[in-house]
Amino acid sequence: MPTTHENIGYGARVIASADYGKMREIAKAVYENPALLAEFERDPEGTAHKINGFVVPEGFHIHIADASNKFYPAEDPGIFGAEGREQWERIEMRAGYKTFSLVGCA
């Protein structure tokens, strides 16, 4: 099992090499076509790939965040901490268009 340091090092390399242009295009496509949001909620990776060929980096997952920072699809309960989860870390990258962003998380 990787250590926290190893996870953060991997995440930093992914963030440094991410295609923020493609990420922004996805945010723009969903912003401009609200029907894509429901499709994205059902299949984030497939919808993103369909829009422009974006491939989610290994170990990451993606969301669309709106102006209120609401995630689509919603994050699993406890991801941002819980009483039974004493320690946790999270790595995020975002690229946005107007009030929407594509969020990559690990």
C-alpha positions as CSV (number, residue, x, y, z in Angstrom):
1,M,0.0,0.0,0.0
2,P,1.5,3.4,-1.0
3,T,2.4,5.9,1.7
4,T,0.8,9.3,1.9
5,H,4.1,10.8,0.6
6,E,4.0,8.4,-2.4
7,N,0.4,9.2,-3.1
8,I,1.0,12.9,-3.0
9,G,4.1,12.6,-5.2
10,Y,2.1,10.6,-7.8
11,G,-0.7,13.1,-7.6
12,A,1.7,16.1,-8.1
13,R,3.1,14.4,-11.3
14,V,-0.4,13.9,-12.6
15,I,-1.4,17.5,-11.8
16,A,1.7,18.8,-13.5
17,S,1.0,16.8,-16.7
18,A,-2.8,17.1,-16.9
19,D,-4.4,18.4,-20.1
20,Y,-6.1,21.5,-18.6
21,G,-7.3,22.5,-22.0
22,K,-9.3,19.3,-22.4
23,M,-10.6,19.7,-18.9
24,R,-11.8,23.2,-19.6
25,E,-13.5,22.0,-22.8
26,I,-15.4,19.5,-20.8
27,A,-16.5,22.1,-18.3
28,K,-17.6,24.4,-21.2
29,A,-19.5,21.6,-23.0
30,V,-21.5,20.8,-19.8
31,Y,-22.1,24.4,-19.0
32,E,-23.4,25.1,-22.5
33,N,-25.4,21.9,-22.8
34,P,-27.2,21.2,-19.4
35,A,-28.4,17.8,-20.8
36,L,-24.8,16.6,-20.6
37,L,-24.8,17.0,-16.8
38,A,-27.2,14.1,-16.3
39,E,-25.1,12.0,-18.7
40,F,-22.0,13.0,-16.9
41,E,-23.5,12.0,-13.5
42,R,-24.3,8.5,-14.9
43,D,-20.9,8.0,-16.5
44,P,-18.3,10.7,-15.9
45,E,-15.3,9.0,-17.6
46,G,-17.3,7.9,-20.6
47,T,-19.0,11.3,-21.1
48,A,-15.7,13.2,-20.7
49,H,-14.0,10.8,-23.2
50,K,-17.0,11.3,-25.6
51,I,-16.7,15.1,-25.5
52,N,-13.0,15.3,-26.4
53,G,-11.1,12.1,-25.8
54,F,-10.0,13.0,-22.2
55,V,-8.7,10.0,-20.3
56,V,-9.0,10.1,-16.5
57,P,-5.5,9.5,-15.0
58,E,-5.1,6.2,-13.1
59,G,-6.1,6.6,-9.5
60,F,-8.2,9.7,-10.1
61,H,-11.9,10.2,-10.6
62,I,-13.8,13.2,-11.9
63,H,-16.7,15.5,-11.2
64,I,-18.3,18.6,-12.5
65,A,-18.5,21.4,-9.9
66,D,-21.0,24.1,-10.3
67,A,-21.0,27.7,-9.0
68,S,-21.9,26.5,-5.5
69,N,-19.2,23.8,-5.6
70,K,-21.8,21.1,-5.7
71,F,-20.2,18.0,-7.3
72,Y,-21.8,15.9,-10.0
73,P,-21.8,13.0,-9.4
74,A,-21.8,13.6,-5.7
75,E,-18.8,12.5,-3.7
76,D,-19.1,9.3,-1.6
77,P,-20.0,9.9,2.1
78,G,-17.0,10.2,4.3
79,I,-14.5,11.2,1.6
80,F,-14.0,14.6,3.2
81,G,-13.6,13.1,6.6
82,A,-15.9,11.5,9.2
83,E,-15.8,10.8,12.9
84,G,-14.5,7.3,12.2
85,R,-11.9,8.5,9.7
86,E,-9.2,10.2,11.8
87,Q,-6.8,11.1,9.0
88,W,-7.3,11.7,5.3
89,E,-5.8,13.6,2.4
90,R,-7.1,14.6,-1.0
91,I,-5.5,15.8,-4.2
92,E,-7.5,17.9,-6.6
93,M,-7.0,19.6,-10.0
94,R,-9.6,21.9,-11.6
95,A,-10.1,23.7,-14.9
96,G,-13.1,25.8,-15.4
97,Y,-15.3,27.6,-17.8
98,K,-17.4,30.4,-16.3
99,T,-19.1,28.9,-13.2
100,F,-18.5,25.2,-14.0
101,S,-15.3,23.2,-13.6
102,L,-14.0,19.8,-14.2
103,V,-12.5,18.4,-11.0
104,G,-10.0,15.5,-10.9
105,C,-9.6,14.0,-7.5
106,A,-7.4,11.4,-5.9
